Amino acid sequence: MNPVVARTLRSLQRNILAGIITIGPLFVTYLIFSFLLSELAKAGLPAVQLLAVIFPHAWIALPWLQSVLAVLLTLAVLYVVGRLTSAVMGRQAFNLFEAALDRLPFVAKIYKSVRQLLDTMMGNKETSQRVVLVDFPIVGQKSIGFLTRTLTDTTSGELLAAVLLPNAINPTSAFLQILPIVRVTETDLNMEQAMSMLMTGGAVGPESILYTRPTVPADEKATPPLPSA
């Protein structure tokens, strides 16, 4: 190949790679905020459309303005709910609300499961869950997961692990894997670091990770202890 052409191709490759490295984190951040804003707009849009019917002004019928108002309305509702639940009376009212949900068989199961998942992933409570690595989707490719509990195989007596594997960028969607405890690799990541890596597609995270640490110790209890710092 002509040396001039070869140098030109190498320069193009170098500059394109530099551009990807520069734009990559910004693009991931854009995707995350775009997803969040889209969901906030969907939540508040019915109320804004109702206001547009009650007050039929031309300006409130603009699609982009309705989306903005929907996002602001949803944020305002979330803020008010957060303030109320932070207060003593608000916590008591929320406890009564959860007690009422406990009386609804199917709703209670779904609500408790989602609430525990969100509390764990957001670090809202003390939790004995820990960050692990498992071979997924194929052997040799590790995925970040949260070891939620251990259980026993009734046939062989083998200790099993229940590991939640959130999807990158959208960790609210996840896979639940039940696999032998010996196939679970413990890491030194905390919940915040793991969530940062998932939300940014790995762009934000620690410089090193315990990738080949020995497997999680076989503990007969339902939930293993937290790793030492």
ZADO-1210 file (C-alpha; in nm, 4 decimals, padded with zeros to 6 digits):
<atoms>
<atom x="00.0000" y="00.0000" z="00.0000" code="MET" pos="1"/>
<atom x="00.1130" y="00.3506" z="-00.0743" code="ASN" pos="2"/>
<atom x="00.2855" y="00.4978" z="00.2387" code="PRO" pos="3"/>
<atom x="00.0894" y="00.8200" z="00.2052" code="VAL" pos="4"/>
<atom x="-00.2411" y="00.6306" z="00.1917" code="VAL" pos="5"/>
<atom x="-00.1336" y="00.4121" z="00.4861" code="ALA" pos="6"/>
<atom x="-00.0473" y="00.7171" z="00.6993" code="ARG" pos="7"/>
<atom x="-00.3762" y="00.8798" z="00.6040" code="THR" pos="8"/>
<atom x="-00.5729" y="00.5692" z="00.7040" code="LEU" pos="9"/>
<atom x="-00.3886" y="00.5412" z="01.0364" code="ARG" pos="10"/>
<atom x="-00.4544" y="00.9095" z="01.1051" code="SER" pos="11"/>
<atom x="-00.8233" y="00.8648" z="01.0246" code="LEU" pos="12"/>
<atom x="-00.8435" y="00.5603" z="01.2488" code="GLN" pos="13"/>
<atom x="-00.6691" y="00.7423" z="01.5344" code="ARG" pos="14"/>
<atom x="-00.8886" y="01.0497" z="01.5082" code="ASN" pos="15"/>
<atom x="-01.2121" y="00.8502" z="01.4771" code="ILE" pos="16"/>
<atom x="-01.1175" y="00.6457" z="01.7849" code="LEU" pos="17"/>
<atom x="-01.0367" y="00.9652" z="01.9764" code="ALA" pos="18"/>
<atom x="-01.3746" y="01.1033" z="01.8736" code="GLY" pos="19"/>
<atom x="-01.5537" y="00.7889" z="01.9946" code="ILE" pos="20"/>
<atom x="-01.3720" y="00.8063" z="02.3293" code="ILE" pos="21"/>
<atom x="-01.4704" y="01.1721" z="02.3644" code="THR" pos="22"/>
<atom x="-01.8298" y="01.1441" z="02.2489" code="ILE" pos="23"/>
<atom x="-01.9022" y="00.8010" z="02.4021" code="GLY" pos="24"/>
<atom x="-01.9635" y="00.9127" z="02.7636" code="PRO" pos="25"/>
<atom x="-02.1673" y="01.2111" z="02.6424" code="LEU" pos="26"/>
<atom x="-02.3793" y="00.9843" z="02.4237" code="PHE" pos="27"/>
<atom x="-02.4420" y="00.7406" z="02.7096" code="VAL" pos="28"/>
<atom x="-02.5368" y="01.0322" z="02.9369" code="THR" pos="29"/>
<atom x="-02.7739" y="01.1603" z="02.6679" code="TYR" pos="30"/>
<atom x="-02.9387" y="00.8175" z="02.6385" code="LEU" pos="31"/>
<atom x="-02.9914" y="00.7957" z="03.0149" code="ILE" pos="32"/>
<atom x="-03.1397" y="01.1452" z="03.0456" code="PHE" pos="33"/>
<atom x="-03.3495" y="01.0933" z="02.7317" code="SER" pos="34"/>
<atom x="-03.4957" y="00.7757" z="02.8807" code="PHE" pos="35"/>
<atom x="-03.5666" y="00.9405" z="03.2178" code="LEU" pos="36"/>
<atom x="-03.7256" y="01.2502" z="03.0637" code="LEU" pos="37"/>
<atom x="-03.9358" y="01.0350" z="02.8319" code="SER" pos="38"/>
<atom x="-04.0690" y="00.8330" z="03.1261" code="GLU" pos="39"/>
<atom x="-04.1375" y="01.1475" z="03.3308" code="LEU" pos="40"/>
<atom x="-04.3237" y="01.3009" z="03.0376" code="ALA" pos="41"/>
<atom x="-04.5348" y="00.9869" z="02.9915" code="LYS" pos="42"/>
<atom x="-04.6334" y="00.9925" z="03.3587" code="ALA" pos="43"/>
<atom x="-04.7480" y="01.3544" z="03.3620" code="GLY" pos="44"/>
<atom x="-04.8899" y="01.3860" z="03.0100" code="LEU" pos="45"/>
<atom x="-05.2460" y="01.2658" z="03.0901" code="PRO" pos="46"/>
<atom x="-05.2856" y="01.5378" z="03.3550" code="ALA" pos="47"/>
<atom x="-05.1515" y="01.8064" z="03.1193" code="VAL" pos="48"/>
<atom x="-05.3844" y="01.6921" z="02.8414" code="GLN" pos="49"/>
<atom x="-05.6740" y="01.7116" z="03.0860" code="LEU" pos="50"/>
<atom x="-05.5744" y="02.0707" z="03.1680" code="LEU" pos="51"/>
<atom x="-05.5643" y="02.1454" z="02.7951" code="ALA" pos="52"/>
<atom x="-05.9253" y="02.0284" z="02.7681" code="VAL" pos="53"/>
<atom x="-06.0365" y="02.2316" z="03.0709" code="ILE" pos="54"/>
<atom x="-05.8458" y="02.5426" z="02.9586" code="PHE" pos="55"/>
<atom x="-05.8534" y="02.5309" z="02.5773" code="PRO" pos="56"/>
<atom x="-05.5839" y="02.7875" z="02.5082" code="HIS" pos="57"/>
<atom x="-05.3698" y="02.7602" z="02.1955" code="ALA" pos="58"/>
<atom x="-05.0402" y="02.7784" z="02.3818" code="TRP" pos="59"/>
<atom x="-05.1126" y="02.4825" z="02.6108" code="ILE" pos="60"/>
<atom x="-05.1956" y="02.2631" z="02.3101" code="ALA" pos="61"/>
<atom x="-04.8407" y="02.2824" z="02.1742" code="LEU" pos="62"/>
<atom x="-04.6892" y="01.9289" z="02.1890" code="PRO" pos="63"/>
<atom x="-04.3435" y="02.0392" z="02.3068" code="TRP" pos="64"/>
<atom x="-04.4941" y="02.2592" z="02.5778" code="LEU" pos="65"/>
<atom x="-04.7148" y="01.9742" z="02.6988" code="GLN" pos="66"/>
<atom x="-04.4079" y="01.7509" z="02.7289" code="SER" pos="67"/>
<atom x="-04.2229" y="02.0148" z="02.9312" code="VAL" pos="68"/>
<atom x="-04.5220" y="02.0723" z="03.1579" code="LEU" pos="69"/>
<atom x="-04.5650" y="01.6949" z="03.2001" code="ALA" pos="70"/>
<atom x="-04.2024" y="01.6557" z="03.3149" code="VAL" pos="71"/>
<atom x="-04.2320" y="01.9498" z="03.5555" code="LEU" pos="72"/>
<atom x="-04.5625" y="01.8211" z="03.6921" code="LEU" pos="73"/>
<atom x="-04.4210" y="01.4722" z="03.7512" code="THR" pos="74"/>
<atom x="-04.1148" y="01.6149" z="03.9277" code="LEU" pos="75"/>
<atom x="-04.3392" y="01.8315" z="04.1440" code="ALA" pos="76"/>
<atom x="-04.5518" y="01.5310" z="04.2416" code="VAL" pos="77"/>
<atom x="-04.2413" y="01.3263" z="04.3242" code="LEU" pos="78"/>
<atom x="-04.1072" y="01.6129" z="04.5347" code="TYR" pos="79"/>
<atom x="-04.4319" y="01.6493" z="04.7285" code="VAL" pos="80"/>
<atom x="-04.4562" y="01.2736" z="04.7869" code="VAL" pos="81"/>
<atom x="-04.0949" y="01.2667" z="04.9039" code="GLY" pos="82"/>
<atom x="-04.1522" y="01.5554" z="05.1437" code="ARG" pos="83"/>
<atom x="-04.4654" y="01.3965" z="05.2841" code="LEU" pos="84"/>
<atom x="-04.3052" y="01.0556" z="05.3373" code="THR" pos="85"/>
<atom x="-04.0026" y="01.2202" z="05.5032" code="SER" pos="86"/>
<atom x="-04.2232" y="01.3793" z="05.7668" code="ALA" pos="87"/>
<atom x="-04.3430" y="01.1809" z="06.0681" code="VAL" pos="88"/>
<atom x="-04.7091" y="01.2047" z="05.9708" code="MET" pos="89"/>
<atom x="-04.6195" y="01.1212" z="05.6133" code="GLY" pos="90"/>
<atom x="-04.4312" y="00.8076" z="05.7197" code="ARG" pos="91"/>
<atom x="-04.7251" y="00.6984" z="05.9329" code="GLN" pos="92"/>
<atom x="-04.9665" y="00.7543" z="05.6443" code="ALA" pos="93"/>
<atom x="-04.7331" y="00.5650" z="05.4113" code="PHE" pos="94"/>
<atom x="-04.7122" y="00.2761" z="05.6587" code="ASN" pos="95"/>
<atom x="-05.0922" y="00.2644" z="05.6677" code="LEU" pos="96"/>
<atom x="-05.0963" y="00.2648" z="05.2882" code="PHE" pos="97"/>
<atom x="-04.8526" y="-00.0288" z="05.2773" code="GLU" pos="98"/>
<atom x="-05.0577" y="-00.2118" z="05.5423" code="ALA" pos="99"/>
<atom x="-05.3653" y="-00.1709" z="05.3228" code="ALA" pos="100"/>
<atom x="-05.1731" y="-00.3100" z="05.0247" code="LEU" pos="101"/>
<atom x="-05.0769" y="-00.6149" z="05.2332" code="ASP" pos="102"/>
<atom x="-05.4459" y="-00.7110" z="05.2367" code="ARG" pos="103"/>
<atom x="-05.4479" y="-00.7393" z="04.8560" code="LEU" pos="104"/>
<atom x="-05.2943" y="-01.0818" z="04.7794" code="PRO" pos="105"/>
<atom x="-05.1555" y="-01.0334" z="04.4276" code="PHE" pos="106"/>
<atom x="-05.0854" y="-00.6598" z="04.4536" code="VAL" pos="107"/>
<atom x="-04.8930" y="-00.7078" z="04.7809" code="ALA" pos="108"/>
<atom x="-04.6576" y="-00.9639" z="04.6250" code="LYS" pos="109"/>
<atom x="-04.5755" y="-00.7442" z="04.3263" code="ILE" pos="110"/>
<atom x="-04.5450" y="-00.4250" z="04.5324" code="TYR" pos="111"/>
<atom x="-04.3135" y="-00.5786" z="04.7929" code="LYS" pos="112"/>
<atom x="-04.0897" y="-00.7335" z="04.5289" code="SER" pos="113"/>
<atom x="-04.0543" y="-00.4079" z="04.3343" code="VAL" pos="114"/>
<atom x="-04.0060" y="-00.2046" z="04.6541" code="ARG" pos="115"/>
<atom x="-03.7286" y="-00.4350" z="04.7811" code="GLN" pos="116"/>
<atom x="-03.5589" y="-00.4273" z="04.4408" code="LEU" pos="117"/>
<atom x="-03.5626" y="-00.0471" z="04.4204" code="LEU" pos="118"/>
<atom x="-03.4508" y="-00.0062" z="04.7828" code="ASP" pos="119"/>
<atom x="-03.1610" y="-00.2418" z="04.7182" code="THR" pos="120"/>
<atom x="-03.0496" y="-00.0841" z="04.3909" code="MET" pos="121"/>
<atom x="-03.0799" y="00.2701" z="04.5260" code="MET" pos="122"/>
<atom x="-02.9144" y="00.1871" z="04.8574" code="GLY" pos="123"/>
<atom x="-03.2090" y="00.3152" z="05.0633" code="ASN" pos="124"/>
<atom x="-03.1688" y="00.0515" z="05.3356" code="LYS" pos="125"/>
<atom x="-02.9120" y="-00.1596" z="05.5018" code="GLU" pos="126"/>
<atom x="-02.8849" y="-00.4685" z="05.2862" code="THR" pos="127"/>
<atom x="-02.6877" y="-00.7917" z="05.2995" code="SER" pos="128"/>
<atom x="-02.6918" y="-00.8217" z="04.9246" code="GLN" pos="129"/>
<atom x="-02.3589" y="-00.7940" z="04.7456" code="ARG" pos="130"/>
<atom x="-02.2196" y="-00.7404" z="04.4004" code="VAL" pos="131"/>
<atom x="-02.0953" y="-01.0524" z="04.2223" code="VAL" pos="132"/>
<atom x="-01.9934" y="-01.1686" z="03.8758" code="LEU" pos="133"/>
<atom x="-02.1476" y="-01.4630" z="03.6910" code="VAL" pos="134"/>
<atom x="-02.0873" y="-01.6177" z="03.3505" code="ASP" pos="135"/>
<atom x="-02.3612" y="-01.4618" z="03.1370" code="PHE" pos="136"/>
<atom x="-02.4700" y="-01.4793" z="02.8586" code="PRO" pos="137"/>
<atom x="-02.1983" y="-01.7398" z="02.7850" code="ILE" pos="138"/>
<atom x="-01.9127" y="-01.8937" z="02.9788" code="VAL" pos="139"/>
<atom x="-01.6114" y="-01.6622" z="02.9805" code="GLY" pos="140"/>
<atom x="-01.8166" y="-01.3411" z="02.9655" code="GLN" pos="141"/>
<atom x="-01.8854" y="-01.1965" z="03.3097" code="LYS" pos="142"/>
<atom x="-02.1937" y="-00.9950" z="03.3978" code="SER" pos="143"/>
<atom x="-02.2469" y="-00.7808" z="03.7069" code="ILE" pos="144"/>
<atom x="-02.5160" y="-00.9169" z="03.9358" code="GLY" pos="145"/>
<atom x="-02.6591" y="-00.8778" z="04.2847" code="PHE" pos="146"/>
<atom x="-02.6584" y="-01.1892" z="04.5002" code="LEU" pos="147"/>
<atom x="-02.9936" y="-01.1641" z="04.6734" code="THR" pos="148"/>
<atom x="-03.0064" y="-01.4923" z="04.8672" code="ARG" pos="149"/>
<atom x="-02.8940" y="-01.8551" z="04.8755" code="THR" pos="150"/>
<atom x="-03.1104" y="-02.1649" z="04.8696" code="LEU" pos="151"/>
<atom x="-03.0662" y="-02.5421" z="04.8587" code="THR" pos="152"/>
<atom x="-03.1389" y="-02.7922" z="04.5844" code="ASP" pos="153"/>
<atom x="-03.3932" y="-03.0353" z="04.7340" code="THR" pos="154"/>
<atom x="-03.2591" y="-03.3208" z="04.5189" code="THR" pos="155"/>
<atom x="-02.8827" y="-03.2972" z="04.5638" code="SER" pos="156"/>
<atom x="-02.8519" y="-03.0676" z="04.8653" code="GLY" pos="157"/>
<atom x="-02.6251" y="-02.8388" z="04.6600" code="GLU" pos="158"/>
<atom x="-02.6145" y="-02.4750" z="04.7679" code="LEU" pos="159"/>
<atom x="-02.7577" y="-02.2440" z="04.5023" code="LEU" pos="160"/>
<atom x="-02.7468" y="-01.8679" z="04.4563" code="ALA" pos="161"/>
<atom x="-03.0210" y="-01.6329" z="04.3374" code="ALA" pos="162"/>
<atom x="-02.8495" y="-01.3575" z="04.1381" code="VAL" pos="163"/>
<atom x="-03.0258" y="-01.0590" z="03.9838" code="LEU" pos="164"/>
<atom x="-02.8607" y="-00.9406" z="03.6603" code="LEU" pos="165"/>
<atom x="-02.9740" y="-00.5851" z="03.5708" code="PRO" pos="166"/>
<atom x="-02.9473" y="-00.4692" z="03.2099" code="ASN" pos="167"/>
<atom x="-02.6980" y="-00.1920" z="03.1351" code="ALA" pos="168"/>
<atom x="-02.8414" y="00.1598" z="03.0773" code="ILE" pos="169"/>
<atom x="-03.1862" y="00.0353" z="03.1880" code="ASN" pos="170"/>
<atom x="-03.1265" y="-00.1552" z="03.5140" code="PRO" pos="171"/>
<atom x="-03.4974" y="-00.1606" z="03.5977" code="THR" pos="172"/>
<atom x="-03.5145" y="-00.4564" z="03.3583" code="SER" pos="173"/>
<atom x="-03.3207" y="-00.7615" z="03.4736" code="ALA" pos="174"/>
<atom x="-03.2721" y="-01.1367" z="03.4584" code="PHE" pos="175"/>
<atom x="-03.2976" y="-01.3604" z="03.7629" code="LEU" pos="176"/>
<atom x="-03.0473" y="-01.6463" z="03.7533" code="GLN" pos="177"/>
<atom x="-03.0429" y="-01.9413" z="03.9935" code="ILE" pos="178"/>
<atom x="-02.7102" y="-02.1209" z="03.9703" code="LEU" pos="179"/>
<atom x="-02.4653" y="-02.3196" z="04.1869" code="PRO" pos="180"/>
<atom x="-02.2878" y="-02.1015" z="04.4432" code="ILE" pos="181"/>
<atom x="-01.9495" y="-02.2237" z="04.3165" code="VAL" pos="182"/>
<atom x="-02.0145" y="-02.0452" z="03.9853" code="ARG" pos="183"/>
<atom x="-02.0556" y="-01.7069" z="04.1556" code="VAL" pos="184"/>
<atom x="-01.7470" y="-01.4856" z="04.1758" code="THR" pos="185"/>
<atom x="-01.7390" y="-01.2258" z="04.4506" code="GLU" pos="186"/>
<atom x="-01.6123" y="-00.8739" z="04.3750" code="THR" pos="187"/>
<atom x="-01.4992" y="-00.5749" z="04.5794" code="ASP" pos="188"/>
<atom x="-01.7578" y="-00.3446" z="04.4171" code="LEU" pos="189"/>
<atom x="-02.0144" y="-00.1740" z="04.6351" code="ASN" pos="190"/>
<atom x="-02.3730" y="-00.1113" z="04.5250" code="MET" pos="191"/>
<atom x="-02.3065" y="00.2495" z="04.4191" code="GLU" pos="192"/>
<atom x="-02.0098" y="00.1540" z="04.2000" code="GLN" pos="193"/>
<atom x="-02.2042" y="-00.1291" z="04.0382" code="ALA" pos="194"/>
<atom x="-02.5018" y="00.0964" z="03.9620" code="MET" pos="195"/>
<atom x="-02.2709" y="00.3642" z="03.8163" code="SER" pos="196"/>
<atom x="-02.1177" y="00.1073" z="03.5814" code="MET" pos="197"/>
<atom x="-02.4592" y="-00.0229" z="03.4770" code="LEU" pos="198"/>
<atom x="-02.6144" y="00.3205" z="03.4222" code="MET" pos="199"/>
<atom x="-02.3187" y="00.4446" z="03.2125" code="THR" pos="200"/>
<atom x="-02.2489" y="00.1254" z="03.0225" code="GLY" pos="201"/>
<atom x="-01.9186" y="00.0840" z="03.2060" code="GLY" pos="202"/>
<atom x="-01.7932" y="00.4364" z="03.1278" code="ALA" pos="203"/>
<atom x="-01.7936" y="00.5282" z="03.4988" code="VAL" pos="204"/>
<atom x="-01.6417" y="00.2854" z="03.7459" code="GLY" pos="205"/>
<atom x="-01.3351" y="00.1906" z="03.9481" code="PRO" pos="206"/>
<atom x="-00.9937" y="00.1489" z="03.7870" code="GLU" pos="207"/>
<atom x="-00.9612" y="-00.2092" z="03.9124" code="SER" pos="208"/>
<atom x="-01.1915" y="-00.4931" z="04.0121" code="ILE" pos="209"/>
<atom x="-01.1563" y="-00.8303" z="04.1820" code="LEU" pos="210"/>
<atom x="-01.2275" y="-01.0406" z="03.8756" code="TYR" pos="211"/>
<atom x="-01.0703" y="-01.3723" z="03.9748" code="THR" pos="212"/>
<atom x="-01.1445" y="-01.3721" z="04.3468" code="ARG" pos="213"/>
<atom x="-01.2422" y="-01.7113" z="04.4969" code="PRO" pos="214"/>
<atom x="-01.6086" y="-01.7974" z="04.4832" code="THR" pos="215"/>
<atom x="-01.8601" y="-01.6973" z="04.7473" code="VAL" pos="216"/>
<atom x="-01.8233" y="-01.9180" z="05.0556" code="PRO" pos="217"/>
<atom x="-02.0882" y="-02.1869" z="05.0888" code="ALA" pos="218"/>
<atom x="-02.3045" y="-02.0581" z="05.3720" code="ASP" pos="219"/>
<atom x="-02.6076" y="-02.2627" z="05.4683" code="GLU" pos="220"/>
<atom x="-02.7974" y="-01.9526" z="05.5784" code="LYS" pos="221"/>
<atom x="-03.0511" y="-01.7965" z="05.3476" code="ALA" pos="222"/>
<atom x="-02.8500" y="-01.4785" z="05.2935" code="THR" pos="223"/>
<atom x="-02.4679" y="-01.4555" z="05.2991" code="PRO" pos="224"/>
<atom x="-02.2904" y="-01.1862" z="05.5033" code="PRO" pos="225"/>
<atom x="-02.1460" y="-00.8729" z="05.3538" code="LEU" pos="226"/>
<atom x="-01.7824" y="-00.8898" z="05.2415" code="PRO" pos="227"/>
<atom x="-01.5331" y="-00.7134" z="05.4636" code="SER" pos="228"/>
<atom x="-01.4126" y="-00.3745" z="05.3449" code="ALA" pos="229"/>
</atoms>
